[in-house]
């Protein structure tokens, strides 16, 4: 892709999302199809990477069922457990999910997905139709993860990105807590039932939230703060800009991990709000 077209794509994207109409225009102008456009956009996604441990930048682009495209990249937290790392595929998928998508059908990445990410993708409600475009080949997810273990093995219907509302309520009613509660209500936690959401406010007043995303294999689960930090990063804001954060949770599972990851990027305070089921 020419530098001018990459610049156009960068100008059109908003918080790591490119509308379907804009994606089609970019592809048409470059005389390519949208799947090829996605692979050519990978350097743009990789520009957002923060890999202080590996120094390996990964770019990812997912196509939502609406036809819109969603960038994603890897985030590492120096000095903390490597298990807190956000993989590019996770970043891209949760970007699509929090933008209102209810599934993806194609994902492009500049390196073959690791086993962790293949397992994460297998949790998607559209896992059986997801196709993965890699540097030298394009294959269905089911071929990349043979003899897969997933939600069906644990008696779970649906999957990650399926629309949900857990009807949680909380006593805190300020704007930041409401954003965290909204994220908690859309969170995906069919195994632990530990629904949770995080909202962060920056010094400029921007509010970004993230819901919890659980996985049948447990380890590829993505904490609500990790989702929120990924979204903030794709919006072009530095972690140092975070002024405050709120965790809304049912139960107590998320508090300690949220504090650990938050301390890795900022000294901003964390407020914890307990939610309860309204039914």
Backbone as a ProteinNet text record, in pm:
[ID]
protein_1_A
[PRIMARY]
XXXXXXXXXXXXXXXXXXXXXXXXXXXXXXXXXXXXXXXXXXXXXXXXXXXXXXXXXXXXXXXXXXXXXXXXXXXXXXXXXXXXXXXXXXXXXXXXXXXXXXXXXXXXXXXXXXXXXXXXXXXXXXXXXXXXXXXXXXXXXXXXXXXXXXXXXXXXXXXXXXXXXXXXXXXXXXXXXXXXXXXXXXXXXXXXXXXXXXXXXXXXXXXXXXXXXXXXXXXXXXXXXXXXXXXXXXXXXXXXXXXXXXXXXXXXXXXXXXXXXXXXXXXXXXXXXXXXXXX
[TERTIARY]
84.2	0	87.9	50.8	129.3	118.6	221.6	219.5	97.3	57	-57.4	-186.2	-201.9	-322	-319.5	-201.3	-189.9	-224.5	-180.9	-212.8	-363.3	-426.3	-572.2	-641.4	-594.4	-653.8	-637.2	-520.4	-495.3	-588.7	-615.5	-703.8	-849.8	-887	-1025.9	-1059.4	-960	-988.4	-1018	-1107.1	-1142.3	-1132.6	-1037.1	-1014.6	-995.8	-923.6	-892.5	-1003.2	-1103.3	-1215	-1228.1	-1254.7	-1276.1	-1412.8	-1499	-1634.8	-1632.8	-1738.5	-1746	-1733.5	-1805.7	-1801.9	-1661.5	-1591.4	-1455.2	-1359.6	-1378.2	-1294.3	-1313.9	-1438.3	-1466.5	-1408.1	-1412.3	-1354	-1203.1	-1138.2	-992.9	-954.4	-1030.5	-1001.2	-1022.2	-1130.3	-1159.1	-1051.5	-1007.8	-905.6	-772.1	-745.8	-621	-635.3	-756.8	-786.3	-761.6	-808	-795.2	-927.2	-941.9	-1060.8	-1033.8	-1139.2	-1124.6	-1033.6	-1041.5	-946.9	-801.5	-769.2	-632	-600.3	-696.4	-677.2	-641.6	-708.6	-683.9	-538.5	-481.5	-341.1	-248.4	-287	-202.9	-214	-318.5	-335.2	-260.4	-201.7	-135.7	-24.1	58.1	160	99.2	-18.3	-85.8	-125.4	-180.3	-217.5	-94.8	14.6	135.8	200.9	172.5	228.4	185.1	72.3	19.2	79.1	160.9	213.3	297.3	288.6	372.3	434.4	549.8	610.8	746.6	749.7	879	956.2	889.4	956.9	1010.5	925.2	964.3	1023	987.5	1024.1	972.2	866.2	806.8	668.5	653	526.1	434.8	312.4	213.6	96.4	55.3	-63.3	-171.6	-295.5	-408.3	-525.2	-601.6	-722.2	-833.6	-946.8	-1063	-1173.5	-1252.3	-1371.6	-1494.7	-1570.6	-1693.8	-1802.5	-1909.5	-2020.1	-2085.3	-2067	-2120.2	-2038.9	-1916.2	-1826.2	-1721.7	-1734.2	-1633.5	-1506.9	-1394.7	-1265.1	-1217.7	-1146.4	-1102.7	-956.5	-876.6	-735	-712.5	-599	-557.8	-407.3	-349.7	-205.2	-169.9	-43.5	-2.2	42.2	10.5	50.4	121.5	238.3	311.7	335.5	339.8	354.3	484.3	585	718.5	714.9	782.5	791.3	677	575.7	461.3	460.1	378.8	370.1	334	398.6	373.2	229.6	162.2	22.7	-68.9	-22.9	-104.1	-94.5	-8.9	7.9	-123.8	-149.4	-262.3	-210	-263.2	-221.8	-300	-240.2	-301.9	-439.1	-453.9	-582.7	-688.7	-650.3	-743.4	-782	-683.1	-705.8	-803.1	-782.6	-868.2	-1010.6	-1023.8	-1156	-1234.4	-1171	-1243.8	-1273.4	-1190.8	-1220.7	-1351.3	-1366.2	-1489.3	-1608.5	-1588	-1696.1	-1748.1	-1657.6	-1699.5	-1750.9	-1732.6	-1788.3	-1926.7	-1978.2	-2113.7	-2125.2	-2013.3	-2019.8	-2062.6	-2129.3	-2174	-2104	-1988.5	-1908.2	-1812.6	-1711.4	-1622	-1616.2	-1581.7	-1570.7	-1431.9	-1349	-1215.2	-1121.1	-1002.4	-901.7	-767.1	-697	-565	-461.2	-347.5	-242.1	-107	-6.6	123.6	216.7	167.6	241.6	137.6	169.6	73.3	29.7	-98.4	-145.2	-83	-44.2	6.6	-109.8	-78.9	-183.2	-280.2	-228.8	-310.4	-419.3	-379.9	-475.2	-572.5	-526.4	-617.8	-726.5	-686.9	-784.6	-878.8	-824.8	-909.2	-1013.3	-970.2	-1061.6	-1166.1	-1132	-1225.2	-1344.2	-1334.1	-1444.2	-1551.2	-1519.5	-1611.9	-1740.7	-1850.1	-1977.7	-1973	-1882.5	-1867.3	-1743.4	-1692.1	-1565.7	-1568.9	-1684.7	-1690.8	-1681.1	-1688.6	-1680	-1564.2	-1484.3	-1372.6	-1260.8	-1210.6	-1097.7	-981.2	-861.2	-742.7	-646.6	-616.2	-520.8	-385	-286.1	-150	-55.2	71.9	162.5	169.1	165.8	185.3	68.5	-37.6	-152.4	-276.2	-390.7	-519.2	-593.6	-634.7	-697	-810.2	-910.7	-1015.4	-957.2	-1013.3	-967.2	-974.2	-1077.1	-1093.2	-975.7	-907.5	-789.7	-666.4	-665.3	-552	-560.7	-679.1	-698.4	-773.5	-707.3	-774.5	-800.8	-901.4	-939.9	-957.1	-1027.5	-1038.7	-1123.7	-1090.9	-1170.6	-1229.4	-1359.5	-1421.9	-1548.2	-1629.6	-1748.4	-1846.2	-1858.6	-1953.1	-1914.5	-1783.5	-1738.3	-1777.6	-1810.1	-1851	-1999.4	-2072.4	-2217.5	-2264.2	-2181.6	-2217.2	-2262.1	-2380.8	-2427.6	-2379.2	-2380.9	-2337.7	-2187.7	-2139.7	-1996.5	-1963.9	-1835.6	-1788.5	-1836.4	-1881.2	-1934.8	-2085.9	-2145.8	-2291.3	-2348.5	-2450.6	-2508.6	-2564.5	-2537.4	-2583	-2616	-2703.9	-2731	-2760.4	-2667.4	-2679.5	-2767.3	-2817.3	-2910	-2850.9	-2722.8	-2658.8	-2692.6	-2696.3	-2714.3	-2608	-2581.1	-2482.9	-2528.2	-2486.8	-2529.8	-2461.3	-2337.4	-2267	-2332.6	-2354.6	-2429.3	-2360.7	-2231	-2159.6	-2129.9	-2085.3	-2066.5	-1967.3	-1857.2	-1754.1	-1804.4	-1871.8	-1926.1	-2033.4	-2114.1	-2216.6	-2153	-2041.7	-1972.5	-1916.1	-1861.2	-1808.5	-1920.6	-2034.5	-2149.1	-2202.4	-2208.2	-2252.9	-2160.7	-2029.3	-1934.2	-1953.7	-1976.3	-1999.3	-2122.7	-2224.3	-2348.3	-2334.2	-2235.5	-2213.9	-2101.3	-2038.6	-1922.3	-1960	-1857.9	-1876.9	-1805.3	-1881.6	-1822.2	-1911.1	-1930.3	-2023.1	-1973.8	-1844.4	-1787.5	-1782.3	-1729	-1716.2	-1836.4	-1912.4	-2022.3	-1970.5	-1840.4	-1779.2	-1781.7	-1899.4	-1915.6	-1845.8	-1781.6	-1706.4	-1681.1	-1667.5	-1631.9	-1545.1	-1457.6	-1371.4	-1393.7	-1395	-1397.9	-1284.3	-1214.2	-1104.6	-1132.5	-1096.2	-1109.7	-970	-945.6	-816.5	-820.3	-704.8	-696	-775.9	-793.5	-869.8	-1020.2	-1062.1	-1203.7	-1257.2	-1176.3	-1221.6	-1249.5	-1360.5	-1394.2	-1389.7	-1314.5	-1301.9	-1331	-1410.2	-1447.6	-1410.3	-1413.2	-1383.3	-1458.1	-1517.7	-1583.3	-1489	-1517.4	-1441.9	-1476.2	-1374.4	-1394.2	-1332.3	-1416.4	-1369.4	-1347	-1271	-1239	-1252	-1294	-1311.6	-1181.5	-1068	-937.4	-883.2	-962.4	-933.9	-817.8	-696.9	-581.1	-596.9	-656.6	-671.6	-777.8	-839	-937.5	-872.5	-952	-900.9	-971.4	-894.9	-954	-1019.2	-1115.4	-1180.8	-1083.6	-983.2	-886	-801.7	-763.6	-685.8	-763.9	-892.4	-975.7	-979.5	-998.1	-1004.4	-871.5	-760.1	-629	-602.7	-644.3	-629.4	-708.4	-829.5	-912.2	-851.6	-800.8	-738.8	-617.1	-537.5	-419	-456.4	-558.5	-601.2	-662.7	-708.7	-760.6	-648.6	-524	-409.3	-372.6	-427.4	-395.5	-294.1	-203.2	-100.3	-158.9	-105.4	-151.5	-125.7	-23.3	7.1	-104.6	-194.8	-305	-419.2	-414.9	-524.6	-528.6	-645.5	-661.9	-731.3	-821.6	-892.1	-953.6	-983.6	-1043.6	-1146	-1247.9	-1351.8	-1368.8	-1370.3	-1402.3	-1539.1	-1631	-1760.8	-1759.9	-1784.8	-1775.9	-1882.9	-1921.4	-2003.6	-1907.6	-1895.3	-1795.2	-1667.8	-1556.8	-1430	-1312.9	-1339	-1232.1	-1137.1	-1184.6	-1107.5	-1025	-1049.8	-991.3	-838.6	-777.1	-631.8	-560.3	-604.7	-540.8	-556.4	-671.6	-692.7	-595.9	-574.1	-480.5	-337.6	-299.6	-163.3	-136.7	-227.6	-206.6	-214.8	-307.4	-318.6	-190.8	-132.5	-7.6	108	99.4	206.4	210.5	99.9	95.1	67.9	19.5	-16.5	-30.8	-22.2	-49	-190.2	-272.1	-409.7	-486.3	-578.2	-652.5	-756.6	-784.4	-888.1	-999.7	-1120.7	-1237.9	-1309.4	-1346.1	-1412.5	-1557.7	-1648.8	-1791.9	-1850.3	-1922.4	-1984.2	-2120.7	-2142.6	-2269	-2353.3	-2481.2	-2571.4	-2674.5	-2730.7	-2829.1	-2963.6	-3024.2	-3149.4	-3269.4	-3249.7	-3363	-3389.5
-119.5	0	124.7	227	349.4	423.4	505.3	584	674.4	729.4	820.9	750.4	624.5	551.2	511.5	477.8	451.7	576.1	690.8	816.2	841.8	809.6	824.7	732.3	608.5	513.3	562.6	616.7	668.4	784.2	867.9	982.4	940.2	830.3	785	707.5	639.4	556.7	643.4	594.1	661	558	581.1	488.3	345.7	332.9	201	136.7	211.7	156.9	231.5	157.1	213.2	166.2	258.2	223.6	141.6	62.7	-21.6	60.4	172.3	253.6	306.5	347.2	398.4	286.6	166.5	52.8	18.5	18.4	-13.3	92	218.2	324.9	309.2	281.9	261.9	144.2	35.3	-83.1	-54.1	12.2	44.1	134.6	234	325.9	255.6	151.3	76.5	-41.5	-58.8	-167.2	-305	-319.9	-447.2	-474.2	-593.6	-621.6	-590.8	-592.6	-556	-652.7	-785.1	-873.3	-838.1	-803.2	-762.2	-629.1	-538.8	-411.9	-435.8	-532.1	-560.5	-598.3	-680	-719.3	-600.4	-509.3	-392.8	-286.9	-297.3	-204.4	-248.9	-367	-420.1	-330.1	-266.8	-175.5	-58.2	-12.3	96.3	49.9	-71.7	-125.3	-144.2	-193.8	-221.9	-96.1	19.5	144.9	172.5	117.9	142.3	48.8	-46.8	-147	-85.1	-144.8	-107.1	-235.5	-279	-406.3	-389.8	-332.6	-307.6	-434.4	-549.4	-674.6	-745.6	-769.9	-847.2	-761.5	-633.1	-544.9	-598.8	-677	-735.9	-675.1	-599.1	-531.2	-620.3	-634.1	-713.5	-624.1	-633	-562.1	-661.5	-624.3	-712.2	-627	-680	-612.9	-715.9	-689.1	-777.3	-710.9	-792.8	-741.8	-785.2	-689.3	-719	-761.7	-818.4	-861.8	-745.3	-624.3	-505.2	-467.6	-523.2	-486.2	-384.9	-327	-232.7	-306.9	-234.2	-292.8	-238.7	-322.9	-286.2	-322.9	-221.5	-242.7	-300.6	-364.1	-414.5	-430.8	-426	-440.7	-493.9	-531.6	-591.7	-486.6	-514	-429.4	-515.9	-472.2	-543.3	-447.4	-501	-419.3	-457.4	-374.9	-405.1	-422.8	-527.5	-552.6	-632.6	-661	-738.8	-876	-966.4	-1101.5	-1095.5	-1180.2	-1182.1	-1222	-1286	-1324.9	-1203.8	-1085.9	-965.5	-906.5	-961.6	-910	-915.1	-809	-806.8	-842.7	-947.1	-987.6	-907.5	-891.8	-808.9	-860.9	-992.9	-1050.2	-1017.1	-1022.1	-984.7	-837.1	-754.4	-610.6	-579.9	-644.3	-620.3	-670	-790	-847.9	-765.7	-727.4	-649.7	-509.1	-457	-329.1	-340.6	-449.9	-472.1	-491.6	-573.3	-604.6	-479.1	-396.4	-276.8	-168.2	-188.1	-95.6	-138.4	-246.7	-289.7	-409.3	-463	-580	-703.3	-795.4	-919.3	-1040.4	-1018.2	-1125.8	-1072.1	-1152.1	-1119.9	-1241.8	-1218.1	-1331	-1343.9	-1241.2	-1244.8	-1166.2	-1220.7	-1151.8	-1165.8	-1054.3	-1053	-1016.1	-1083.1	-1059.3	-1073.9	-997.1	-996.9	-1107.1	-1197.2	-1317.2	-1423.5	-1549.1	-1655.2	-1647.5	-1655.9	-1647.2	-1756.4	-1719.2	-1817.7	-1904.7	-2012.9	-2101.8	-2031.1	-1940.4	-1861.9	-1786.4	-1722.8	-1643.1	-1730.7	-1845.2	-1937	-1982	-2006.1	-2044.3	-1928.2	-1807.2	-1689.9	-1675.4	-1688.4	-1675.4	-1786.3	-1901.7	-2014.3	-1988.6	-1886.9	-1852.8	-1768.4	-1714.1	-1623.4	-1693.9	-1620.3	-1675.7	-1714.2	-1653.5	-1683.5	-1768.5	-1839.1	-1913.1	-2010.8	-2070.9	-2173.5	-2115.7	-1982.4	-1919.7	-1821	-1807.5	-1713.3	-1767.2	-1680.2	-1711.3	-1622.9	-1679.8	-1608.2	-1588.9	-1463.5	-1429.4	-1403	-1484.6	-1476.1	-1435	-1409	-1359.6	-1446.5	-1577.1	-1664.1	-1755.7	-1746.6	-1832.1	-1778	-1823.9	-1790.4	-1920.2	-1939.3	-2066.3	-2043.5	-2129	-2120.5	-2147.3	-2082.1	-2102.8	-2249.6	-2319.9	-2460	-2546.4	-2505.2	-2579.1	-2543.9	-2424.1	-2380.5	-2432.6	-2480.6	-2531.3	-2664.5	-2769.2	-2899.3	-2958.1	-3043.4	-3106.9	-3001.1	-2893.8	-2777.5	-2805.5	-2734	-2733.8	-2595.2	-2586.4	-2455.2	-2455.5	-2352.8	-2337.1	-2453.9	-2514.7	-2626.5	-2743.9	-2760.4	-2869.8	-2847.6	-2724	-2692.4	-2657.6	-2694.6	-2677	-2534.8	-2451.1	-2310.6	-2288	-2230.4	-2189.1	-2046.5	-2007.7	-1871.9	-1859.7	-1743.3	-1721.3	-1574.5	-1544	-1406.9	-1320.7	-1201.8	-1101.1	-1112.4	-1218	-1226.1	-1116.7	-1048.6	-938.8	-990.6	-916.4	-959.1	-837.8	-857.3	-757.8	-834.6	-827.3	-906.4	-840.2	-720.5	-649.1	-626.5	-591.5	-554.6	-411	-382.1	-245	-217	-88.6	-47.6	82.6	108.9	230	354.7	344.3	460.9	503.7	634.7	681.8	798	812.3	915.9	864.7	954.6	920.7	807.4	809.1	707.2	570.6	567	441.3	386.6	474.5	428.1	363.4	420.8	362.3	224.7	210.7	81	-19.8	24	-64.8	-112.6	-23.2	-62	-169.4	-152.2	-252.6	-385.5	-379.3	-502.4	-576.2	-501.3	-563.5	-633.4	-593.6	-661.5	-764.1	-778.2	-866.1	-1011.4	-1090.5	-1231.6	-1316.5	-1378.7	-1459.1	-1579.7	-1668.8	-1779.8	-1886.1	-1886.8	-1991.4	-1948.2	-1829.9	-1782	-1701.2	-1645.4	-1552	-1425	-1400.7	-1282.5	-1166.2	-1113.2	-1004.5	-878.6	-807.7	-689.8	-596.6	-469.2	-367.7	-262.5	-203.1	-94.5	26.6	144	268.7	356.6	419.2	509.6	646.7	748	886.1	946.2	1013.9	1077.4	1222.5	1283.3	1422.9	1514.7	1475.2	1556.1	1536	1439.6	1413	1296.2	1234.1	1119	1001.5	933.1	812.8	693.7	592.6	469	352.4	257.9	145.2	12.8	-92.8	-226.2	-331.3	-430	-542	-661.4	-747.7	-870.9	-970.4	-1041.9	-1142.1	-1273.5	-1370.2	-1496.7	-1600.1	-1706.3	-1809.8	-1948.2	-2045.7	-2182.4	-2241.1	-2197.7	-2244.5	-2156.2	-2059	-1969.4	-1872.9	-1921.7	-1831.9	-1724.9	-1753.2	-1645.5	-1542.3	-1553.9	-1452.8	-1315	-1212.8	-1075.5	-990.9	-930.4	-854	-726.7	-671.4	-548.1	-431.5	-423.4	-314.6	-330.9	-452.8	-474.4	-429.8	-459.2	-415	-262.9	-199	-53.2	10.2	-45.3	8.6	-8.3	-120.4	-140.7	-37.7	-10.9	89.8	228.8	261.2	392	407.6	303	306.4	328	257.6	272.2	409.1	474.5	611	714.3	667.4	756.9	829	784.7	850.6	769	838.7	773.2	726.5	617.4	568.1	670.1	752.5	855.6	958.5	962.2	1059.3	1013.9	888.4	836.6	911.3	964.9	1040.3	959.2	870.3	786.9	667.2	564	442.8	387.8	323.2	259.5	115.8	23.9	-116.3	-146	-190.7	-239.2	-390.3	-463.6	-609.8	-674.5	-794.8	-880.5	-982.4	-986.7	-1069.8	-991	-1062.8	-996.3	-1040.8	-1115.8	-1179.5	-1082.9	-966	-880.2	-771.4	-746.2	-628.5	-630.6	-738.3	-739.7	-729.5	-806	-800.4	-662	-599.1	-464.4	-366	-378.1	-288.4	-310.5	-435.2	-466.4	-405.6	-427.7	-376.6	-224.3	-167.1	-21.1	42.2	-16.8	37.1	27.2	-64.9	-81.7	33.3	108.3	213.2	352.5	361.5	492.3	483.4	597.8	606.2	655.9	659.7	706.5	614.7	669.2	587.8	498.2	385.3	292.8	291.6	309.8	297.9	167.6	90.5	-38.3	-27.6	-65.8	-59.6	-198.4	-245.3	-376.5	-366.5	-458.1	-463.5	-579.6	-571.5	-679.8	-699.5	-815.6	-847.7	-782	-717.7	-648	-740.2	-864	-956.8	-1031.7
0	0	0	-76.2	-80.6	51.8	77.9	201.2	205.7	91.1	89.2	129	87.2	123.6	271.4	323.1	466.5	546.9	497	564.5	561.8	449.7	441.3	540.8	550	644	787.1	818.1	952.4	983.7	883.9	904.5	919.7	852.7	857	983.8	1041.6	1158.8	1280.7	1362.9	1487.8	1600	1690.2	1801.6	1751.8	1639.9	1587.2	1506.9	1464.2	1386.8	1254.2	1148.7	1015.6	966.5	935.3	892.5	764.5	744.9	626	498	489.7	367.7	341.1	446.6	429.3	387.9	445.2	408.4	261.3	216.2	76.8	-17.1	24.2	-57.4	-67.6	45.4	44.7	-44.3	-34.5	-115.8	-263.7	-295.9	-436.4	-495.3	-420	-469.7	-492.2	-413.3	-427.1	-523.9	-580.6	-675	-612.4	-488.1	-416.7	-346.4	-288.9	-210.6	-63.2	17.3	158.4	234.3	212.5	282.7	255.8	131.9	101.7	169.8	172.2	242.7	388.4	451.6	593.3	617.1	530	548.4	527.5	439.2	413.4	523.3	603.2	715.6	841.1	838.4	957.9	1010.9	924.7	979.1	1056.3	1013.2	1084.9	1224.7	1235	1366.5	1454.3	1396.1	1473.3	1527.9	1468.1	1518.9	1662.2	1703.4	1837.6	1942.4	1901.2	1993.8	2104.8	2221.9	2335.5	2390.5	2334	2373.4	2442.7	2565.3	2630.2	2666.9	2670.2	2706	2582	2485.1	2366.6	2255.6	2252.8	2141.6	2008.2	2011.8	1892.3	1873.2	1766	1739.1	1656.2	1701.7	1628.7	1591.7	1466.2	1419.9	1384.8	1407.3	1378.8	1330.6	1236.6	1187.9	1178	1242.1	1236.3	1155.4	1088.7	1020.5	1097.5	1144.8	1215.3	1119.1	1170.9	1086.7	1015.2	1063.5	996.6	873.8	862.1	753.4	793.9	913.4	962.4	1003.1	1002.4	1037.1	1170.9	1246.8	1381.1	1400.4	1433.6	1457.5	1596.6	1614.6	1744.7	1747.5	1866.6	1879.5	2017.8	2034.6	2161.9	2262.7	2389.1	2501.5	2604.1	2649	2754.1	2870	2991.3	3111	3180.5	3162.2	3214.8	3365.9	3413.2	3556	3613.1	3531.5	3579.3	3511.8	3562.8	3507.6	3359.5	3280.8	3137.2	3105.9	3199.8	3178.3	3163.4	3203.2	3188.1	3046.6	2962.4	2827	2748.9	2672.6	2580.5	2442.2	2382.7	2249.2	2145	2027.6	1924.1	1883.4	1875.4	1838.7	1943.6	2071.6	2177.9	2166	2140	2127.3	2014.9	1898.7	1783.4	1807.4	1862.1	1885.9	1987.9	2097.7	2198.8	2149.6	2060	1996.3	1918	1842.6	1766.9	1860.9	1964.1	2059.3	2128.4	2179.4	2252.1	2158	2028.1	1928.7	1882.7	1942	1912.1	1819.7	1772.5	1685.3	1765.7	1697.9	1761.1	1700.5	1641.2	1585.9	1481.9	1448.3	1337.9	1246.4	1119.2	1027.1	965.3	978.1	920.1	1009.7	1031.8	1112.1	1042.8	1026.3	963.1	1067.2	1063.2	1161.6	1093.3	1139.9	1071	1118.1	1202.5	1241.2	1275.5	1253.4	1283.4	1429.2	1458.7	1597.1	1685.2	1804.3	1899.2	1947.3	2016.4	2065.8	2158.8	2238.7	2332.5	2256.5	2144.8	2067.5	1990	1943.9	1876.5	1973.8	2098.2	2199.8	2230.5	2235.7	2260.5	2149.7	2024.7	1911.5	1910.7	1963.3	1966.1	2057.7	2142.3	2232.7	2163.1	2046.9	1980	1940.3	1943.3	1901.1	1753.7	1677.5	1534.6	1506.5	1605.3	1590.2	1473.5	1447.4	1343.5	1202.7	1189.7	1057.6	1045	1149.5	1145.6	1055.6	968.1	881	923.7	928.9	974.7	857.3	825.6	719.4	783.2	747	799.9	687.3	715.6	612.2	486.9	502.3	386.2	355.4	433	407.8	477.3	430.9	491.4	517.6	645	681.6	781.4	781.2	883.6	1022.6	1122.5	1259.4	1298	1253.9	1294	1246.6	1137.4	1092.8	1175.1	1231.1	1312.8	1456	1494	1630.2	1623.9	1573.6	1563.5	1702	1709.2	1836.8	1945.4	1909.7	1997.8	2121.1	2229.1	2352.2	2367.4	2385.8	2394.1	2476	2461.8	2546.1	2535.4	2417.3	2402.2	2492.5	2515.6	2601.7	2747.4	2780.8	2917.3	2925.1	2819.6	2821.2	2801.6	2738.2	2718.1	2575.4	2556.8	2424.8	2397.9	2273.9	2240.2	2246.3	2290.5	2297.9	2313.6	2313.6	2328.3	2212.1	2242.6	2151.5	2134.7	2189	2186.4	2276.3	2228.7	2306.9	2439.1	2547.3	2679.4	2765.6	2862.6	2966.1	3094.5	3189.8	3312.3	3418.2	3387.5	3475.9	3614	3615.7	3741.4	3775.7	3904.3	3951.5	4056.7	4078.1	4178.7	4239.8	4362.7	4431.6	4377.7	4334.5	4280.1	4150	4134.6	4017.8	3947.7	3964.5	3890.6	3750	3662.9	3521	3500.4	3573.7	3555.3	3603	3715.5	3766.3	3673.6	3615.4	3520.8	3398.8	3350.8	3235.9	3270.5	3391.3	3434.8	3452.5	3504.4	3522.6	3388.1	3291.5	3157.7	3099.5	3120.1	3072.5	3145.2	3276.1	3352.8	3303	3264.6	3219.3	3084.1	3002.7	2875.3	2883.3	3000.7	3013.3	2989.3	2957.1	2922.6	3026.4	3114.6	3222.4	3251.7	3152.8	3172.6	3268.5	3300.6	3385.3	3531.4	3557.3	3695.2	3741.4	3645.6	3675.9	3743.3	3734.5	3797	3698.5	3675	3579.4	3631	3538.1	3581.2	3464.3	3497.7	3399.2	3464.5	3385.5	3431.9	3343.2	3403.5	3328.1	3377.1	3284.5	3319.1	3260.7	3337.9	3292.4	3279.2	3167.7	3147	3194.1	3197.6	3240.1	3148.6	3024.3	2928.6	2943.3	3026.1	3046.5	2965.9	2881.6	2803.8	2897.2	2874.4	2950.2	2855.4	2894.5	2816.3	2910.6	2864.4	2950.4	2885.2	2966.5	2916.5	2995.9	2929.2	2997.7	3011.5	3104.4	3124.1	3014	2960.9	2855.9	2901.3	2935	2990.4	2880	2913.4	2816.4	2879.6	2799.5	2849.6	2902.5	2846.2	2894.1	3006.3	3050.1	3162	3133.2	3106.2	3092.1	2984.7	2868.2	2768.8	2802.8	2920.4	2960.1	2963.2	2938.4	2931.6	3036.4	3125.7	3235	3182.5	3257.2	3211.2	3198.6	3286.9	3274.7	3148.8	3116	2994	2870.9	2867.5	2755.1	2749.5	2865.1	2869	2826.9	2873.6	2836.1	2687	2631.6	2488.2	2410.4	2452.2	2384.7	2397.3	2516.4	2536.1	2445.4	2435.7	2350.9	2204.5	2157.1	2017.7	1990.9	2096.8	2082.7	2079.7	2097.9	2087.8	2215.2	2328.4	2455.8	2534.3	2601.6	2682.1	2814.6	2867.2	2996.3	3107.3	3088.8	3188.4	3200.9	3104	3107.4	3197.2	3245.6	3329.1	3462.3	3495.7	3619.1	3728	3688.5	3785.9	3715.6	3793	3738	3835.3	3780.6	3861.1	3813.8	3907.2	3880.8	3940.7	3857.2	3904.9	3886.9	3993.3	3987.1	4073.1	4031.6	4116.8	4176.7	4305.9	4370.3	4395	4412	4447	4359.8	4254.5	4179	4110.2	4071.2	3981.4	4051.3	4176.3	4240.3	4242.4	4290.1	4305.5	4171	4071.1	3939.7	3877.9	3900.2	3846.5	3909.7	4039.7	4107.3	4055.9	4036	3989.8	3852.3	3758.5	3623.2	3620.2	3696.5	3698.8	3752.1	3858.2	3914.6	3815.2	3721	3622.6	3522.6	3510.2	3408.4	3464.2	3588.4	3642.7	3794.4	3859.7	4003.1	4030.7	3927.8	3944.1	4039	4115.8	4214	4148.2	4214.6	4171	4274.2	4228.7	4315.1	4279.7	4379.1	4357.5	4403.5	4315	4342.5	4326.7	4427	4419.5	4350.3	4260.1	4188.2	4239.6	4218.6	4257.8	4147.6	4144.3	4042.5	4077.2	3980.9	4007.1	4002.1	3955.2	3941.9	4071.3
[MASK]
+++++++++++++++++++++++++++++++++++++++++++++++++++++++++++++++++++++++++++++++++++++++++++++++++++++++++++++++++++++++++++++++++++++++++++++++++++++++++++++++++++++++++++++++++++++++++++++++++++++++++++++++++++++++++++++++++++++++++++++++++++++++++++++++++++++++++++++++++++++++

